[in-house]
């Protein structure tokens, strides 16, 4: 009997036309590092008395389907996660194409995601997946990945695949063109921001689960509420620029970008960043560092909070 191994696991996704209904075709194989996406249904202990000291059988509670998917920041597949976070992009160009994702959309697309362990076999289809949060870090070295947090409507498990098809007709696979920390840069108001040790970016749709009464125990949907864009930058304390901005309560535009030598790029522009006044500590003879837990807001001139621009060889997402 074969045992499941993560090395053989596979994942494919497709955008849904109707929430909670997996499409019959159009799935794309996705690269991923790990996933905790799954459904769970806890048991409720019996509170009844009069049957002795041994408890009665527990009762099933509601089904919760959610989890995280850790994915690489790459030039092609990452566009699907950006579409899930912000909605469909505005695409221009004739190859390479420029895809511009903007924050502030009232509705978000839903996904169907299938994870497969073919050696068992076990194929789990998660329908009605809506992206709740996406986060990634910038640093000097290491592997560059993002974590996408999803809220799903439910899970359907079977021994045959719905997304991967027969061996003769597998789902489309994208060319992996991965960004690395070495390709990253940060600018503030159009000027390179120096002395940055690390940075963290988190965009959240703050989904509101519609937990109505249903016979199957699933939710009716997940609606986006007020979005939040927060993060952290840790800098070597070399000048008063950021501290002065924080004291004055002013906003700046920050741009987090990655560019590959082959021309593909990903640029995440936060149009209005507000910095808190940090505590400047001298903890010893080593260099002094300052940490800013920043928040973003809607920019009155641009009319939105952030813009994500992906340039690659994919024509349509």
N, C-alpha and C positions, 0 to 999 in steps of 0.2 A: 504493500500500500504506500503510495507516494505521500510525502509530507510537504506542506506548504513552505515555500521559501520566498522571502522578499525579493531575491534576485530575479525571480521569474514573474513577479507581479506586474500587472499592466493596468493602464488607465486610459479611458477615452471619454470625451465629452462632446455634447452638442447642445445648441441653444433650442429651447422649446418654443413652439408656436402657442400652445395652450399650457398654462401653469399646471405642473404635476403630471403631464402626459409626455412620456419619452417619445421623441421622433423615431420614425421607422428607419431613417438613414441620415447621412450627413455627419457622422461622428468623426472626430479627429483624435489620433493617438497623442497623448500628452506626456512630456517628461516630468518626473516628480521624484523627490528624494524620500519622502515619507508621507503618510496620511493617517489621521485618526478618524476620518469620516466614517460614521456608522450610526446605527439605530440601537437604542436601548429601551427596555421596558421594565422598570423596577416592580418589585412585589411589595404589597402592603400587608403588614402583619394583622392578623385577626384580633379585634379588641373584645370579642364576645366572651361572656362568662357563663359558667354553669355546665361546662363540659369537662371539668377536671383540670389538672395542672398542665396537661399537654395541650398545646395550641391547636386551633383548627387550621385548615389549609389557607394559605395567603391568597390575596386577590390581586390581579394584575392592575397596574396603574397605566397612565397614558404613555404613548410612545413618543420619545424624543429622538430626532434624527439631526445630527449636526457634527461638526468636527473641523479639523485643520488639514490643509494640504500644503506641504512645503515644496515649492517649485523653484527652478532656477530662473534668474533674470536673464532672458535671452531675447534675441531680436525678432523672433517670430511667434513662438507659443505664448509668450507673456502677453501678447495682445488680446488673447481670449480672456485672461483674467482682468485686464484693464476694461474690456467691454462689460464684464460682469460687474465691475466696481462702479463704472461711470455711465454705462449705456453705450449705444452704437456711436462710433466715431464719425467725424467728418474727414473724408479721404480725398486727397488731391494728388496730382502728379500722374505720370505715365510709366512709372517703373524706373527707379524705386518710387514707392508710394509713401506719402506722409499721412499718418493717421493721427488726428487730434481728438483726444478725449477730454471732455469738459465736465467739471463738477456742477451739481445743482439740478440734475434731471429728477423729475417727479416720479418717474417709474423706472424700474430696473428689469433687465431681462432675467429669465430663469434658465437654469441649466439642468440637463440630465447627465449624470456622471456614473460610469460603470467601472468598477474595479474588479479585476479578475485574478484568480489563482488557479491556473489551468490544471495543475497537477492533482487537485483534490477530486473533481473540479468544483469551484465555487465562483459564481459571478453575481455580484451585488450591484443592482441598479438603484441609484439615488436620484429620485425625481423631485422637481420643484426646488432645486438648489438656488439660493440667492446669496450673494456675497455680502457678508456682514462687515468684514474688516480685512485690510491687507496691510502688511507691515514689512519693512526690510531695514537693514543696517548698512552703513558705509564705514569702512575701516581700511587700514593699510594693507592687510593681507587676509588670506582665508578664502573660502568658497562663498560666492555671492548668491544668496537665496532669499526668497520672499515667502511669507506665511500668509495663506489665504484662509480666513475663517468663514465657514459656510453654514447656513441654516437650510435644511432640507425638509421636504414634506414627509417623505417616507422612504423605506427601503424594501426592495423586492429581491429575494435571493433565489437563484436557480442553479442548475447544473449545466445549462447551455447559455451561450452569450447572445446578447441582443445587439451589442455595439461592435464587436470585433469581427463578426461574420465568419465565413469559411476561410480556410487558409488561402484559397485562390482569390478572395476578395477582402483583404484586410482593410481597416479604416485608413484614411490618409495619414501619413506621417510627415511631420515638418522637419526641415533641416535645422539641426541644432547649432545655433550661432550664439554662444553664451558670452555674456558680459562678465568681466572680472573687476575686482576692486581696483586693479591697476588702471582700468579704463575710466574711472570715476573722477569727477571734479565738482566743486561747489563754488557758486558765485553769489555775491550779495550786491543787488542793484547794478548788475552787469560787470562787476569787478571781482576777480578771483579772491575768495576768502581764504586767507592763509592761517597757519597754526592750528588747523582743525585736526584733532586726534581721532574723533569718531562722530558719527551722526546716526540718528534713527528717525524714520518717517513712518507714521501710522495714519492711515485714512480709514474712517469708520462710517458706515451708513446707518448705524444704530437702528437695526431692524426691530420692528414691532411685530411679534408673533401673533397671528390671529387664532387664538385658541378657543374655537367654538366647539360645541358638543357634536361629536360625530360618532357613528358606530364603529369606525375603524381606528379611532384614537389619534388620527393625524390632525395637523393644523390646517386651516383654510388658506393660509398664505403668510407672507412676511413682507410687511410694508416698510419702506425707508422713512425715517423721521429726520430730524435735524442732523446733518452730517457733522463730523468732527475731524479736523486735521491737526494732529499734534506731533511732537517729536522732541528730540534732544540733540544738542550739539555740545561736544566737549572740546574746549580749545586751550592751547597753551596761552597763558596770560602775557600778551606782548604789547597791547595798546588798549585804549579806553573806548574804542569805537562801539563795540556791542554793549558795553556797560552804559555808555552815554545814551544810546538809543533806548535801552531799557528804562533808565531814569526819566527820560523825556516822554516815554509812552508812545513813541513813534513806531510806524510800521516800515518794513523793508520788503523787497522782493528777493526771494532766494530761489536758486535754480540748482537742482541736483541732476547731473548729466552723466551719461556713459556713451562713449563713442568707440566703435570697433575700427581697426585699420582698413577693413573692407568697405566702410562707409555707413553701415547700419548704426543707428543711434537711438537712445531713449533719454528723453529730457522731461523732468518733472519740475514744473514751475509753480511755486507757491507765491501768489501775488501780494499777499498782505500778511507778513509774519510779525507777531508781537512777542517781545522777549521780557521775561521777568527779571527783576533785579537779583543777581545771584550773590551768594555768600562767597567771598574770596578768602580761601583758607591757605595758610602757610603751614604745611604739615611736616616740614623737614627741609633738608638741604637740597632736595631735588627740585625740578621745575614746578612752578605754580600753575595750576590748571583751574579753569572755571567751567561750570556746567550750566547751560541754559535750557530749561524745559519750555520750549516755545509753543505758541498756539497760533493758528491761522484763522482768518476771518474773510468774509466777502470783501473784495476790493470794489469800491464804488465806481472807479473808472473802467476797469475791465468788466465788471459785472458778475464776477464769479470768484471762487476761492482758489482754485488751482486748475492747471492744464497739464495733461500728460501727452507728449508727442512721441510717436514711435515711427521711425523711418526704416522700411525694410522692403522685401521683394514680394510681400503678400498683397494682393490686390483688394480683397474684401474680407472683412471679419464678420 
